[in-house]
Amino acid sequence: MPIISIKDVSKLYGFGDATTVALDEVSIDVEAGEFVAVMGPSGSGKSTLMNIIGLLDRPSHGEYLLSNRYVSKLRPNQRAKMRRDKIGFVFQSFNLLPKLSVLDNVALPLMYRGVSTVKRLQRAEDVLERVGLKDRQYFMPKALSGGQVQRAAIARALVGDPQIIIADEPTGNLDSAASLIVMELLSELHRTGNTIIMVTHNPEITRYADRVVYMHDGCIVHDQRTPVGEVPALAKKAMYVYPRRTEEDDLAGVSAMMDFRPEKSTTKKRRASKKTTKKRSSVKQKRTTNA
């Protein structure tokens, strides 16, 4: 039985002629323990799908089963409780509270569960040690690097021991070295049994997933399983699928730039040489006149 089961889910925004279809009858099942990467251009419906899976939004039509329970029409307090107990979020913009220390930020979700102060701080400290930030637990977020802040955000997602982790562009604001650390951490969480759903624009980091879903215009257009450690073929081709553009187009564009720049520099040199020639001729004329 899949932990997530979405059947013919649609999401509409607006009314009448201003209606926008963000999701168009999307169906997807995710088994417990899977690592799913979701790709697609901007406006393809990735974030809307993540919001529905994470119980941050409701579908306009269709059915959503989470842990074999229909959650599409739960009351707000029921949705909040299920989201709190089963789902952890990792955002691209980190969303740590700037006036709280790293330890307090990580412990915050447990406060809403009624966990005592001592227990939630101990649990937060344990999770920070797991992500390699125990020596930074009393720092403020602004004192950390981008990679460290993102690891703190992952620790906050883990502190409640969720079954599902939703990561929305977790490496979008990081350099390559910090991205590698964050992805290795998510990979470790996957190996320990967490279900991870990750939105990304970077084909390279799909090698950490065992399944890649590609979206376009509110629909799932590809769904491919691949061995962990390999970048799937669809991810490599994703940047050339929509809009219609080929790799040859990009290479032609690069060639055109390479051809264009030498000409431009040559033209500047010619103009400079002409100016120099004019200056020299004018100097000669003045000398001749004075003589």
ABEGO torsion letter per residue (X at the ends): XBABBBBGBBBBBEBEAABBBABBGBBBBBBBGBBBBBBEBBGAGAAAAAAAAAGABBBABEBBBBGGBBAAABBAAAAAAAAAAABBBBBAAGGBBAABBAAAAAAAAAAAAGBBAAAAAAAAAAAAAAAGAAAAAABBAAABBAAAAAAAAAAAAAAAGBABBBBBGAAAABBAAAAAAAAAAAAAAAAAGBBBBBBBABAAAAAABABBBBBBGGBBABBBBBBBGBBBAAAAAAAAAOBBBBAAAAAAAAAAAAAAAAAAAAAAAAAAAAAAAAAAAAAAAAAAAAX
